[in-house]
């Protein structure tokens, strides 16, 4: 096999993530740390749509003089197809995996760059949504390559949403019931389980470490699932875990210790490994520079942050983002009503609208322009914003990547959850930790039903949205918000300590220990 500019790798690791930035970004940081830790070659596959952003994100993790380590990570683009989980993308991965096994060169679908044959991969890290690639690896390589599922989501939500054991709040019996019905009727078991995912009988879900919630509270928004992301796909996470050798949980043990303990117990019973390695955040002198390259409006945003700091002071700005997938698409008028309150309270803000389904009407853009203390941007340097001293609060959907970035920066959150682990993150931080707020009146669809933990029933009107927004924002930027921030900063210390290096009698952080334990297996 070819050497790589004199580099002779001792092992080869492959990674792959779909087009969800919270999934991709954390995988890239992981790949960078692998390359720095040991003489391991990493091949990272990404859709063509993410190639430039992925290469910039990778560069954030390396200092000047670490070019040799940077060259150990190859980012190879695959054709995306029409959806984020398209057969075109999955087939591209399977073909590329076959070439790696057969010792053939790879060609980047974005740049045309050719990568020479190298030693076969010894392990693969695969996005939790990418069930087909997991099965393709097994079909091509059998058990000769170890496969790990990458879970960049809150563990406390995993068991319930993906049919885990009932002992930890899961719905294993529902899965068994679906399999029995499929045998009886001939209907696809995945389609049956997809129906069960949204089946709401008003049952109470009790997950260790999380406030009890009605099952429908896991779906607080009437949200249009993006094309290519179906309930069936979400449920295949369980099947991926069953067919894999283990799981990487991108969460800090200190954030959800009960969930980590229950997951370890479950996977141990299946003879599978669990590596708990969160948070994964780029750091160093290049982190801010290359994050800004991912946003066309970065210079304007930096100038706005600096001006806000000068005129309004520290912790005065409100940052609003729903991630790269979620957006109040069926109720955008609620967001515009919320923004009206923000401007009426004279709060500076930045609104990001990254999802493909997100649209901001020209009338709203013009209103913000006249206001003079807001920015609306398609893609923003989120970590830079969260770590800027002008930023005070973060209105977020509550996706796990955004939550961990916010916690790591010490910025408290105002939750507007949509789906998946988001309502669980919101309940955990607002109720258990008392370090955040959750907007209730913005709920739609199933979210308009009563809430178990406080008995409230959202009114579902714009007047109610604005009244709650005024109340929450006033408290957040007042004394009560300062108390929540202080509690959050204590959690921040524990989360950042997860990656501490060994010192004296201290063995180092739990995430670092799990990461190095995995590296020893390569």
RAHUVEN-V897795 format. One record per residue. N is the residue number from 1. SS is DSSP state (@ for helix, = for strand, . for the rest). Layout:
n->N ss->SS
n->N ss->SS
This chain:
n->1 ss->.
n->2 ss->.
n->3 ss->.
n->4 ss->=
n->5 ss->.
n->6 ss->.
n->7 ss->=
n->8 ss->.
n->9 ss->.
n->10 ss->.
n->11 ss->=
n->12 ss->=
n->13 ss->=
n->14 ss->=
n->15 ss->=
n->16 ss->=
n->17 ss->.
n->18 ss->.
n->19 ss->.
n->20 ss->.
n->21 ss->@
n->22 ss->@
n->23 ss->@
n->24 ss->@
n->25 ss->@
n->26 ss->@
n->27 ss->@
n->28 ss->@
n->29 ss->@
n->30 ss->@
n->31 ss->@
n->32 ss->@
n->33 ss->@
n->34 ss->@
n->35 ss->@
n->36 ss->@
n->37 ss->@
n->38 ss->.
n->39 ss->.
n->40 ss->=
n->41 ss->=
n->42 ss->=
n->43 ss->=
n->44 ss->=
n->45 ss->=
n->46 ss->=
n->47 ss->=
n->48 ss->@
n->49 ss->@
n->50 ss->@
n->51 ss->@
n->52 ss->@
n->53 ss->@
n->54 ss->@
n->55 ss->@
n->56 ss->@
n->57 ss->@
n->58 ss->@
n->59 ss->@
n->60 ss->.
n->61 ss->.
n->62 ss->.
n->63 ss->.
n->64 ss->.
n->65 ss->.
n->66 ss->.
n->67 ss->@
n->68 ss->@
n->69 ss->@
n->70 ss->@
n->71 ss->.
n->72 ss->.
n->73 ss->=
n->74 ss->=
n->75 ss->=
n->76 ss->=
n->77 ss->=
n->78 ss->=
n->79 ss->.
n->80 ss->.
n->81 ss->.
n->82 ss->.
n->83 ss->.
n->84 ss->.
n->85 ss->.
n->86 ss->.
n->87 ss->@
n->88 ss->@
n->89 ss->@
n->90 ss->@
n->91 ss->@
n->92 ss->@
n->93 ss->@
n->94 ss->@
n->95 ss->@
n->96 ss->@
n->97 ss->@
n->98 ss->@
n->99 ss->@
n->100 ss->@
n->101 ss->@
n->102 ss->@
n->103 ss->.
n->104 ss->.
n->105 ss->.
n->106 ss->=
n->107 ss->=
n->108 ss->.
n->109 ss->.
n->110 ss->.
n->111 ss->.
n->112 ss->.
n->113 ss->.
n->114 ss->=
n->115 ss->=
n->116 ss->.
n->117 ss->.
n->118 ss->.
n->119 ss->.
n->120 ss->.
n->121 ss->.
n->122 ss->.
n->123 ss->=
n->124 ss->=
n->125 ss->=
n->126 ss->=
n->127 ss->=
n->128 ss->.
n->129 ss->.
n->130 ss->.
n->131 ss->@
n->132 ss->@
n->133 ss->@
n->134 ss->@
n->135 ss->@
n->136 ss->@
n->137 ss->@
n->138 ss->@
n->139 ss->@
n->140 ss->@
n->141 ss->@
n->142 ss->.
n->143 ss->.
n->144 ss->.
n->145 ss->.
n->146 ss->=
n->147 ss->=
n->148 ss->=
n->149 ss->=
n->150 ss->=
n->151 ss->=
n->152 ss->.
n->153 ss->.
n->154 ss->.
n->155 ss->@
n->156 ss->@
n->157 ss->@
n->158 ss->@
n->159 ss->@
n->160 ss->@
n->161 ss->@
n->162 ss->.
n->163 ss->.
n->164 ss->.
n->165 ss->.
n->166 ss->@
n->167 ss->@
n->168 ss->@
n->169 ss->.
n->170 ss->.
n->171 ss->.
n->172 ss->@
n->173 ss->@
n->174 ss->@
n->175 ss->@
n->176 ss->@
n->177 ss->@
n->178 ss->@
n->179 ss->@
n->180 ss->@
n->181 ss->@
n->182 ss->@
n->183 ss->@
n->184 ss->@
n->185 ss->@
n->186 ss->.
n->187 ss->.
n->188 ss->.
n->189 ss->@
n->190 ss->@
n->191 ss->@
n->192 ss->@
n->193 ss->@
n->194 ss->@
n->195 ss->@
n->196 ss->@
n->197 ss->@
n->198 ss->.
n->199 ss->.
n->200 ss->.
n->201 ss->.
n->202 ss->.
n->203 ss->.
n->204 ss->=
n->205 ss->=
n->206 ss->.
n->207 ss->.
n->208 ss->.
n->209 ss->.
n->210 ss->.
n->211 ss->.
n->212 ss->.
n->213 ss->=
n->214 ss->=
n->215 ss->@
n->216 ss->@
n->217 ss->@
n->218 ss->@
n->219 ss->.
n->220 ss->.
n->221 ss->.
n->222 ss->.
n->223 ss->.
n->224 ss->.
n->225 ss->.
n->226 ss->.
n->227 ss->.
n->228 ss->.
n->229 ss->.
n->230 ss->.
n->231 ss->@
n->232 ss->@
n->233 ss->@
n->234 ss->@
n->235 ss->@
n->236 ss->@
n->237 ss->@
n->238 ss->@
n->239 ss->@
n->240 ss->@
n->241 ss->@
n->242 ss->@
n->243 ss->@
n->244 ss->.
n->245 ss->.
n->246 ss->=
n->247 ss->=
n->248 ss->=
n->249 ss->=
n->250 ss->.
n->251 ss->.
n->252 ss->.
n->253 ss->.
n->254 ss->.
n->255 ss->.
n->256 ss->.
n->257 ss->@
n->258 ss->@
n->259 ss->@
n->260 ss->@
n->261 ss->@
n->262 ss->@
n->263 ss->@
n->264 ss->@
n->265 ss->@
n->266 ss->@
n->267 ss->@
n->268 ss->@
n->269 ss->@
n->270 ss->.
n->271 ss->.
n->272 ss->.
n->273 ss->=
n->274 ss->=
n->275 ss->=
n->276 ss->=
n->277 ss->.
n->278 ss->.
n->279 ss->.
n->280 ss->.
n->281 ss->.
n->282 ss->.
n->283 ss->.
n->284 ss->.
n->285 ss->.
n->286 ss->.
n->287 ss->@
n->288 ss->@
n->289 ss->@
n->290 ss->@
n->291 ss->@
n->292 ss->@
n->293 ss->.
n->294 ss->.
n->295 ss->.
n->296 ss->.
n->297 ss->.
n->298 ss->@
n->299 ss->@
n->300 ss->@
n->301 ss->@
n->302 ss->@
n->303 ss->@
n->304 ss->@
n->305 ss->@
n->306 ss->@
n->307 ss->@
n->308 ss->@
n->309 ss->@
n->310 ss->@
n->311 ss->@
n->312 ss->@
n->313 ss->.
n->314 ss->.
n->315 ss->.
n->316 ss->.
n->317 ss->=
n->318 ss->=
n->319 ss->=
n->320 ss->=
n->321 ss->=
n->322 ss->.
n->323 ss->.
n->324 ss->.
n->325 ss->.
n->326 ss->.
n->327 ss->.
n->328 ss->.
n->329 ss->.
n->330 ss->.
n->331 ss->.
n->332 ss->@
n->333 ss->@
n->334 ss->@
n->335 ss->@
n->336 ss->@
n->337 ss->@
n->338 ss->@
n->339 ss->@
n->340 ss->@
n->341 ss->@
n->342 ss->@
n->343 ss->@
n->344 ss->@
n->345 ss->.
n->346 ss->.
n->347 ss->.
n->348 ss->.
n->349 ss->=
n->350 ss->=
n->351 ss->=
n->352 ss->=
n->353 ss->.
n->354 ss->.
n->355 ss->.
n->356 ss->.
n->357 ss->.
n->358 ss->.
n->359 ss->.
n->360 ss->.
n->361 ss->.
n->362 ss->@
n->363 ss->@
n->364 ss->@
n->365 ss->@
n->366 ss->@
n->367 ss->@
n->368 ss->@
n->369 ss->@
n->370 ss->@
n->371 ss->@
n->372 ss->.
n->373 ss->.
n->374 ss->=
n->375 ss->=
n->376 ss->=
n->377 ss->=
n->378 ss->.
n->379 ss->.
n->380 ss->.
n->381 ss->.
n->382 ss->@
n->383 ss->@
n->384 ss->@
n->385 ss->@
n->386 ss->@
n->387 ss->.
n->388 ss->.
n->389 ss->.
n->390 ss->.
n->391 ss->=
n->392 ss->=
n->393 ss->=
n->394 ss->=
n->395 ss->=
n->396 ss->=
n->397 ss->.
n->398 ss->.
n->399 ss->.
n->400 ss->@
n->401 ss->@
n->402 ss->@
n->403 ss->@
n->404 ss->@
n->405 ss->@
n->406 ss->@
n->407 ss->@
n->408 ss->@
n->409 ss->@
n->410 ss->.
n->411 ss->.
n->412 ss->=
n->413 ss->=
n->414 ss->=
n->415 ss->=
n->416 ss->.
n->417 ss->.
n->418 ss->.
n->419 ss->.
n->420 ss->.
n->421 ss->.
n->422 ss->@
n->423 ss->@
n->424 ss->@
n->425 ss->@
n->426 ss->@
n->427 ss->@
n->428 ss->@
n->429 ss->@
n->430 ss->@
n->431 ss->@
n->432 ss->@
n->433 ss->.
n->434 ss->.
n->435 ss->.
n->436 ss->=
n->437 ss->=
n->438 ss->=
n->439 ss->.
n->440 ss->.
n->441 ss->.
n->442 ss->.
n->443 ss->.
n->444 ss->.
n->445 ss->@
n->446 ss->@
n->447 ss->@
n->448 ss->@
n->449 ss->.
n->450 ss->.
n->451 ss->.
n->452 ss->.
n->453 ss->.
n->454 ss->.
n->455 ss->.
n->456 ss->.
n->457 ss->.
n->458 ss->.
n->459 ss->.
n->460 ss->.
n->461 ss->.
n->462 ss->@
n->463 ss->@
n->464 ss->@
n->465 ss->@
n->466 ss->@
n->467 ss->@
n->468 ss->@
n->469 ss->@
n->470 ss->@
n->471 ss->@
n->472 ss->@
n->473 ss->@
n->474 ss->@
n->475 ss->@
n->476 ss->@
n->477 ss->.
n->478 ss->.
n->479 ss->@
n->480 ss->@
n->481 ss->@
n->482 ss->@
n->483 ss->@
n->484 ss->@
n->485 ss->@
n->486 ss->@
n->487 ss->@
n->488 ss->@
n->489 ss->@
n->490 ss->@
n->491 ss->@
n->492 ss->@
n->493 ss->@
n->494 ss->@
n->495 ss->@
n->496 ss->@
n->497 ss->@
n->498 ss->@
n->499 ss->@
n->500 ss->.
n->501 ss->.
n->502 ss->.
n->503 ss->=
n->504 ss->.
n->505 ss->.
n->506 ss->=
n->507 ss->.
n->508 ss->.
n->509 ss->.
n->510 ss->@
n->511 ss->@
n->512 ss->@
n->513 ss->@
n->514 ss->@
n->515 ss->@
n->516 ss->@
n->517 ss->@
n->518 ss->@
n->519 ss->@
n->520 ss->@
n->521 ss->@
n->522 ss->.
